Amino acid sequence: MDVLRYDHCYTGEKVMSRGCIVAANVALFCLLAFARSGYFSPAHRLSGVGVSRSEITPDVLAARTGRMIESQTFAIMRDPVALAGAQRICSPRLQQAFQRASVETGVPASLLSAIAYLESWGDARAESPAGPKGIMQFAEATARANGLRIVYATHYKTTRAKRLVKKTKGKPVYKTVVSRTAYQVKVRDDRFLPDRAVIAAARYLARMEDKFGGRDWAVFAYHCGEGCVMELQGLAREALGQNAELTVAGMFFAASPASHRELYEALQRHMQRDWSPTYWFRVKRAEQLLHLYQTEPGEFRKLVEQYRNPQNPERRANDRLVVWMRSEDVLYQNCDDLRRATGTQLVPVFQNPEFFGFSVAGMNSRRVFSSDPDARDLYLQASPAAIGTLSYIAFETRRLFDAMKPKGEPFVPLNVAELVNTKDALLSASGRAGGLDLPQHCTGQVFDLDLAGMPRAEREALSFVLDELGWDGYLGFIQTNGDTLHIGCSPSARDFFAQVFQDAVEAEK
């Protein structure tokens, strides 16, 4: 985990270069300035996140790229066919096809395997509702442009119908009319032939690598298209300088709502269309996962079990929280459980909106949790990691919002809608006698934010910060009930956010 402290800047276990120390000094100056403004500013910080993207160093970029690639595990492994797909991709026949294409074009067989894995799970007969087909999911025009044959034959359908010709002495006279209607029948489609489709994909990638100056851009073009790459490379050059070395990762982490706005908006547009800006990161993770399957199949199967949808193994997991919150987490049944956990697993939430940037004032008005007069304080708790996550999100959102300088929009403390809850209270509120679809609040590791009424620019800043932390694998979130965000940190990040909580305790003294 890449953490920026007052005196050191780390990536994993390695101390960063002198450039990072300079960046740390700059960050420390900004941190002290932020503290002087009367806002909470944690001592434990993540490098290059949010507004700090403008100060990102090569070392921090490398660390963020690595975390981004790692975080794609969920996007891949949550699918029920992840294991079957790996088995197909790693079969001797397909591996031979990937190796032959690699020898001819120089494109690594592992890269071709990864793309086929993501595109079709190795299914040669795969068809997308949008039109692409085959193991490499070629659109028809792209397939033809890369030498694949798609042949149609014209057939005719004969129909007979009676048509009124005239009436004789009041009686109708009919004539049988025969007509022929032409229609097309596909008699050949090379997209469904792996040996031909794989080599065509390899040739396309080799050509894109020459055209755009990098294999990462070739992979990006495979998903987004050549026009998309030309647009984003042009905007990246304007943002980073004409002499900068352009990479997909460098382009992706260059923009934010506060800097390089045109590049940021273009990336957002493509993200909303088909998530293309994250495709290269997914392909890199798919390479790693397939290598794991080939070398340590037992470890691969453990990942399959870890990311399987616990509610319905036959369907994809909808969100990270479903796979993160498992049986090892405590589930609080009732208020007595909350009382016993107070001061150990659960701690009171901070109630200083101006300082911490979030408010819990609306919680009681939104929901009556219990007739117990002491229940209010019991529900104003969460785990230290959850409160640290909330505090960190508010910190990053407010400083990004301040950097955006929106006209006429003051920062409004984030509205916390719910913290810890109990199974009894949730079942009573839902009127259900069975299980809960989202029991994560009963762990104390999850909280809700209400977005209703949030200023436009602040909502944009919050959305960006959540994506940042999600892409780096620190948290997961889903939007439920319209304007409610359901947020929880990853199990591996709980220690970091618990440290942020301790920073907040010290800051409030």
Secondary structure, DSSP 8 states (H G I E B T S, - for coil): --EE-SS-BEETTEE--HHHHHHHHHHHHHHHHHHHTT----SSEETT-GGGGGG--HHHHHHHHHHHHHHTHHHHHTSTTHHHHHHHHTSHHHHHHHHHHHHHH---HHHHHHHHHHHHTT-TT-B-TTS-BTTTTB-HHHHHHTT--EEEEEEEEEEEEEEEEEEETTEEEEEEEEEEEEEEEEEEEGGG-HHHHHHHHHHHHHHHHHHHTSHHHHHHHHHH-HHHHHHHHHHHHHHH-TTS---HHHHHTT-BTTBSHHHHHHHHHHHHHH-GGGHHHHHHHHHHHHHHHHH-HHHHHHHHHHHS-SS-TTS--SSHHHHHS-TTS----SHHHHHHHBTTTBEE----HHHHSEE-TTHHHH----S-TTHHHHHSEE-HHHHHHHHHHHHHHHHHHHHH--TT-----EEEEE----HHHHHHHHT-SS--S-GGGGGTSEEEEE-TT--HHHHHHHHHHHHHHHHTTSEEEEEETTTEEEEEE-GGGHHHHHHHHHHHHHHH-
